[in-house]
Amino acid sequence: MNNIRQILIILSILSTIMIICLNLPIQVNAQPDTFPPGSKPFDLSYTDWGIKWWQWLISANSDESPAVDTSGASCALNQNISGPVWFLAGSYGAELITRSCTIPQDKSILISPIETLYTYADTPEAKTDGDLHQASKKDQDLVKTWITIDGVTVPNIADYRVHSEVANFTYPDNNAQGVLPGPTTGVVDGYFVMLKPLPVGKHQVIQYGSLLDSTTGAVSNFGSYVKWDLTIK
């Protein structure tokens, strides 16, 4: 009889453990929720969004450019508050910098770990649109790049590369690119990843990109490396 009682007690304990385990939340490292390559977020292609990202980036002067910002103080500069997308800038350097940014909860987030813009304003040797296409493509043909969202790497990032047609751009006075202000045309090439809106709370995004030496394959002297501490609210 005692043996039967012990068996019943053990079965009861095991049943209780199983119920607890079934009700525990399952932690899954799901891949980041992005708009897939080739899609049209908000009716625009990734290439179109890459153009808009560059138009936003160069709209700031050199003193407040989001690309030279080392703290996140410029992360809201010239953002389209009524639009669906928030832009995050890279940096002008291979050393890791940390920025903080607060983003409204309904915004998708466009991240570019590495990219280039060749215009007639900053490429005086370019005589034709074909020259701009060739220069921008060659610039981005050999890179090392990745993005992590809350510790999870965006897979197949090579699929997020875009190459644009010739588009219109305007450099302001005292621009961070150091070129003559005014309208010009140019070509965008690079990597753009758009996240769907993140849940309310704290998140971390790390974006890295560097050009590689075409001869040795080693990292060259240009890079972009930013850790974002994001607050979504």
C-alpha positions in Angstrom: 0.0 0.0 0.0 2.8 2.4 0.9 4.4 1.8 -2.5 1.2 2.6 -4.3 0.8 5.8 -2.3 4.4 6.8 -3.2 3.8 6.1 -6.9 0.6 8.3 -6.8 2.5 11.1 -5.1 5.3 10.9 -7.7 2.8 10.9 -10.6 1.1 13.9 -9.0 4.4 15.8 -8.8 5.3 15.0 -12.4 1.8 16.1 -13.6 2.3 19.4 -11.8 5.7 19.9 -13.4 4.3 19.2 -16.8 1.5 21.8 -16.4 4.0 24.4 -15.2 6.3 23.8 -18.2 3.4 24.0 -20.7 2.5 27.4 -19.4 6.0 28.8 -19.4 6.7 31.3 -22.2 8.8 29.9 -25.0 11.8 32.0 -25.8 12.5 31.9 -29.6 15.3 33.8 -31.3 13.2 34.6 -34.3 14.8 36.4 -37.2 14.2 40.2 -37.3 10.8 41.1 -38.9 11.9 43.0 -42.0 10.2 43.9 -45.3 11.7 41.3 -47.6 14.0 42.2 -50.4 12.1 43.0 -53.6 9.1 44.1 -51.7 7.5 47.6 -51.8 7.1 48.9 -48.3 4.4 51.6 -48.3 4.3 51.3 -52.1 7.9 52.3 -52.7 10.7 49.9 -53.7 13.8 49.5 -51.6 15.7 51.4 -54.2 13.3 54.4 -53.9 13.7 54.3 -50.1 17.5 54.3 -50.6 17.2 57.5 -52.6 14.9 59.0 -49.9 17.3 58.0 -47.2 20.2 59.8 -49.0 18.0 62.9 -49.7 17.3 63.0 -45.9 20.9 62.5 -44.9 22.4 65.2 -47.0 19.7 67.7 -46.1 21.5 68.5 -42.9 24.6 70.8 -42.6 27.9 69.5 -41.3 27.4 70.7 -37.7 24.3 68.6 -37.1 24.5 65.8 -39.7 23.1 62.5 -38.3 26.2 60.8 -39.9 28.7 62.7 -37.7 26.5 62.6 -34.6 28.2 60.7 -31.8 25.3 60.5 -29.2 22.0 60.3 -31.1 21.2 64.0 -30.6 20.5 64.4 -34.3 18.4 61.2 -34.7 15.1 63.1 -35.0 16.5 65.8 -37.3 14.5 66.3 -40.5 12.5 63.1 -39.9 9.1 62.9 -41.6 7.0 62.7 -38.4 3.8 62.1 -40.2 5.3 59.5 -42.5 5.5 55.7 -41.9 9.4 55.4 -41.9 12.1 56.5 -39.5 15.7 56.7 -40.9 18.8 55.7 -39.0 22.2 57.0 -40.2 25.5 55.2 -40.3 28.8 56.9 -39.4 31.9 58.2 -41.0 34.4 56.0 -39.4 35.3 52.4 -38.5 35.3 53.0 -34.7 32.2 51.9 -32.8 30.0 54.7 -31.6 26.9 54.4 -29.5 23.8 56.5 -30.1 20.5 56.7 -28.3 17.2 57.4 -30.1 13.5 57.5 -29.2 11.2 56.4 -32.0 7.4 56.5 -32.2 5.9 53.0 -31.9 4.2 53.1 -35.3 7.3 53.7 -37.3 9.1 51.2 -39.6 12.9 51.8 -39.4 15.2 52.1 -42.4 18.8 51.1 -41.7 21.7 51.3 -44.0 24.9 49.7 -42.7 26.9 50.8 -45.8 26.1 52.6 -49.0 27.3 55.3 -51.4 26.0 58.2 -53.4 28.0 59.4 -56.4 26.8 62.7 -57.8 28.2 65.2 -60.4 28.7 67.6 -57.4 31.2 65.3 -55.6 32.5 63.3 -58.6 34.0 65.9 -61.0 35.6 63.2 -63.1 32.2 61.8 -64.0 31.2 63.1 -67.4 28.1 60.9 -68.0 25.4 59.1 -66.1 27.2 55.8 -67.0 30.3 57.1 -65.1 28.2 57.6 -62.0 26.6 54.1 -62.3 30.1 52.5 -62.8 31.7 54.4 -59.9 28.9 53.7 -57.4 28.7 50.0 -58.3 32.5 49.5 -58.0 32.5 51.2 -54.6 30.0 48.7 -53.2 31.1 45.5 -55.0 33.4 44.4 -52.2 32.1 45.1 -48.7 31.7 43.4 -45.3 28.4 44.3 -43.7 25.9 43.0 -41.1 23.1 44.2 -38.9 21.8 42.7 -35.6 18.4 43.5 -34.0 18.3 42.6 -30.3 21.2 40.2 -30.8 19.8 38.5 -33.9 21.5 38.9 -37.2 19.5 39.9 -40.3 20.0 36.9 -42.6 21.1 37.1 -46.3 21.9 40.8 -46.1 23.4 40.7 -49.6 19.9 40.4 -50.9 19.2 43.9 -49.6 21.6 45.7 -51.9 20.1 48.3 -54.3 21.4 50.2 -57.2 19.3 53.2 -58.4 18.7 55.1 -61.5 19.9 58.7 -61.7 18.0 60.7 -59.1 17.8 64.3 -57.9 19.6 65.5 -54.8 20.2 68.9 -53.3 23.2 69.8 -51.1 22.6 72.5 -48.5 25.1 75.2 -47.5 27.9 73.9 -45.2 27.0 70.3 -46.0 28.8 67.4 -44.4 30.0 66.1 -47.8 32.0 69.3 -48.4 30.7 69.9 -51.9 29.2 73.0 -53.5 25.6 73.6 -52.4 22.7 73.3 -54.8 20.9 70.7 -56.9 22.6 67.9 -58.7 21.9 64.3 -59.9 23.5 61.1 -58.7 23.3 57.3 -58.2 22.8 55.4 -55.0 24.3 51.9 -54.4 24.4 50.0 -51.1 22.5 48.0 -48.5 19.1 49.1 -47.0 17.1 47.1 -44.5 13.6 48.2 -43.4 12.3 46.8 -40.1 8.6 46.6 -39.4 7.6 48.6 -36.3 9.3 47.3 -33.2 7.4 46.6 -30.0 7.2 49.3 -27.3 10.2 49.2 -25.1 14.0 49.1 -25.3 15.8 47.6 -28.3 19.4 47.4 -29.6 20.4 47.7 -33.2 24.0 47.3 -34.3 25.0 48.1 -37.9 28.4 47.6 -39.4 29.8 48.1 -42.9 33.3 48.4 -44.3 34.8 48.6 -47.8 37.3 45.8 -48.5 40.6 46.2 -50.4 40.1 44.6 -53.9 43.6 43.1 -53.8 44.0 41.8 -50.3 40.4 41.5 -49.2 41.3 43.3 -45.9 39.1 46.0 -44.4 40.0 49.4 -45.9 40.2 52.7 -44.2 36.5 53.4 -44.6 33.8 52.0 -42.4 30.5 52.6 -40.5 29.9 51.1 -37.1 27.0 52.2 -34.9 25.3 50.7 -31.8 21.8 52.1 -31.4 20.1 52.0 -28.0 16.5 52.5 -29.1 13.4 53.4 -27.1 10.1 52.7 -28.8 7.2 54.5 -27.3 
